[in-house]
Amino acid sequence: MTNTILLSVYKSGVIRNRAEEFFAGQAIAAKEPHRDSWDLFIDWRGTISSITLPATMQDPFSIPPFLTTARNFSAKHPTARFAILRLWSAPHFYPLMIGFDNQDGTSFQDLTGRTFVWMFVPKDMPNSEWSMHHTARQRIQPFAKLFGDKVIVKRNAFLVMGKDEEELKRLAMATTYAIQRKPWRWEVDLWKSFVNVDLEFLEGLKSEWLE
């Protein structure tokens, strides 16, 4: 299974061969607690202690839960409507390209001794959520005056809050534009998003869909 996944991402250009002997992680096959099938993971534990994050990056886990924020907003606006827009991403990586000078930290060895580097940010890399969150925040920062406190970013998801359906429509369209504009085109994954829903709907969702 692991070799099949490696072949797939290699053929897609998501990883490439590495000539240097150094590698930061080790590819392993493992199962997540809620899944029965084996999957590809990279063991990065040997590099965690050497990671230093820039002061400009925000801890995504410091952002209050979307449901808490939505409840507070709904208490002030009884006709409030909400959208949770989630970015499309592949199972093993975020849609963030890695510069050539930053690829050493994503290098890994497979079980046969071959060495690769990721061209996109792997999801199981330490602090990958921070990178995704930081870049997502940058997408809406130019529109801060328009959005105010009605568009909240948390990792790869955006909570959009309108005092009524019409305001939500305007803000959700503007947020989608901000997300999908250049320089790197992202896509809102509508299969994993919720648009024009009320607080009761959000309260009925499992936490996995909210966070």
C-alpha positions in Angstrom: 0.0 0.0 0.0 2.8 2.5 0.9 4.6 1.9 -2.3 1.4 2.3 -4.3 0.8 5.7 -2.6 4.4 6.8 -3.2 4.2 5.9 -6.8 1.0 7.9 -7.2 2.3 11.1 -5.7 5.6 10.7 -7.5 3.9 10.3 -10.9 1.8 13.4 -10.0 4.9 15.5 -9.3 4.1 15.9 -5.6 7.4 14.3 -4.5 10.7 14.1 -6.4 14.0 12.1 -6.0 16.7 13.5 -3.8 20.4 12.9 -4.5 21.7 13.9 -1.1 22.1 11.2 1.6 20.5 13.4 4.4 16.8 12.9 5.1 14.6 14.4 7.8 11.9 11.7 8.0 11.2 8.0 7.5 8.3 6.7 5.5 6.2 4.2 7.4 2.9 2.3 7.0 0.4 2.8 9.8 -3.3 2.8 10.6 -5.3 5.6 12.2 -7.5 4.7 15.1 -10.7 5.2 13.2 -9.6 3.5 10.0 -9.1 -0.1 9.0 -6.8 0.4 6.1 -3.0 1.0 6.0 -1.8 4.4 4.8 1.4 6.3 4.2 2.9 8.4 7.1 6.3 10.1 7.6 7.9 9.8 11.0 9.4 13.3 11.6 10.1 12.9 15.3 13.8 13.3 14.9 13.5 16.8 13.6 10.8 18.3 15.9 13.3 19.7 18.4 15.1 21.7 15.7 12.0 23.5 14.4 11.7 27.2 15.0 8.6 29.1 13.9 8.7 32.8 12.8 7.1 35.2 15.2 4.7 36.3 12.5 2.9 32.9 12.5 -0.2 32.4 14.5 -1.1 29.3 16.4 -4.2 27.9 14.7 -5.1 26.0 17.9 -5.4 29.4 19.7 -8.5 30.3 17.6 -11.7 29.6 19.5 -13.9 26.8 18.1 -16.1 27.9 15.2 -19.2 26.8 17.1 -18.4 29.1 20.0 -17.9 32.0 17.7 -21.1 31.3 15.8 -23.1 31.1 19.0 -21.8 34.4 20.2 -22.6 36.0 16.8 -26.1 34.4 16.7 -26.8 35.8 20.2 -26.4 39.3 18.8 -28.1 38.6 15.5 -31.1 36.3 15.7 -31.4 35.9 11.9 -27.8 35.1 11.5 -26.7 32.7 8.7 -23.4 31.0 8.4 -21.0 29.3 5.9 -18.0 27.1 6.6 -15.8 27.2 3.5 -13.1 24.5 3.4 -10.2 24.4 1.1 -9.6 21.5 -1.2 -6.6 19.4 -0.3 -5.3 16.0 -1.1 -5.2 13.2 1.6 -1.4 13.5 2.2 -0.6 17.2 1.5 -1.9 20.7 1.6 -2.0 22.8 -1.6 1.1 24.8 -0.6 4.1 24.7 -2.9 7.5 24.5 -1.1 10.4 26.7 -2.3 13.6 25.0 -3.5 15.5 26.4 -0.5 13.0 24.9 2.0 12.7 21.4 0.7 15.5 19.8 2.9 13.1 19.7 5.9 10.6 17.7 3.9 13.1 15.0 2.8 12.3 11.4 3.7 13.5 7.9 3.0 11.2 5.0 2.1 11.5 1.5 3.4 13.8 0.5 0.5 16.3 3.3 1.1 15.2 5.7 -1.6 15.1 9.3 -0.7 12.6 11.9 -1.8 11.5 15.5 -1.0 7.9 16.9 -1.0 7.1 19.6 -3.5 4.0 20.5 -1.4 3.5 20.7 2.4 2.9 17.2 3.7 0.0 17.1 6.3 1.9 15.0 8.9 4.9 17.3 8.9 5.3 19.0 12.3 3.5 22.4 12.3 2.0 21.9 8.9 -1.3 23.3 10.2 0.6 26.5 11.1 1.8 26.9 7.6 -1.7 26.3 6.2 -3.2 28.7 8.7 -0.7 31.4 8.0 -1.2 31.3 4.2 -4.9 31.2 4.5 -4.9 34.3 6.8 -2.8 36.1 4.2 -5.6 35.5 1.6 -8.2 37.5 3.5 -5.9 40.1 5.2 -6.1 42.5 2.2 -9.9 42.6 2.7 -9.9 43.1 6.4 -11.9 46.3 6.3 -14.6 44.5 4.3 -14.7 41.4 6.4 -14.2 42.9 9.8 -14.8 40.1 12.4 -17.3 38.3 10.3 -14.7 36.0 8.5 -12.6 33.8 10.7 -9.8 31.6 9.6 -8.7 28.3 11.3 -6.2 26.2 9.5 -7.8 25.3 6.1 -11.4 26.5 6.9 -13.1 29.9 6.9 -16.1 30.7 9.0 -18.3 33.3 7.4 -21.0 35.0 9.4 -23.8 37.2 8.1 -26.5 39.0 10.2 -29.0 37.7 7.6 -29.0 35.7 4.4 -28.3 38.6 2.2 -25.2 39.7 4.1 -24.0 36.1 4.2 -24.3 35.8 0.4 -22.2 39.0 -0.1 -19.5 37.9 2.4 -19.4 34.3 1.3 -18.9 35.4 -2.4 -16.2 37.9 -1.4 -14.4 35.3 0.7 -14.5 32.7 -2.1 -13.0 35.3 -4.4 -10.2 36.1 -1.9 -9.5 32.4 -1.5 -9.3 31.5 -5.2 -7.5 34.5 -6.5 -3.9 34.6 -7.7 -0.9 34.1 -7.2 -1.7 30.5 -6.3 -5.1 29.3 -7.2 -6.9 27.5 -4.4 -10.4 25.9 -4.6 -13.2 25.8 -2.1 -14.2 22.2 -1.6 -18.0 22.4 -1.7 -18.3 18.7 -0.8 -16.8 19.5 2.6 -18.3 23.0 3.0 -21.6 24.3 4.3 -23.3 27.4 3.0 -26.3 29.4 4.2 -27.0 27.4 7.3 -28.3 28.5 10.7 -26.9 27.9 14.2 -29.0 24.9 14.8 -27.5 23.2 11.8 -24.0 23.9 13.0 -24.8 22.6 16.5 -26.0 19.3 14.9 -22.7 18.7 13.1 -20.0 16.4 14.4 -16.9 18.3 15.6 -14.8 16.8 12.7 -16.9 18.9 10.3 -16.5 22.1 12.3 -12.8 21.9 13.0 
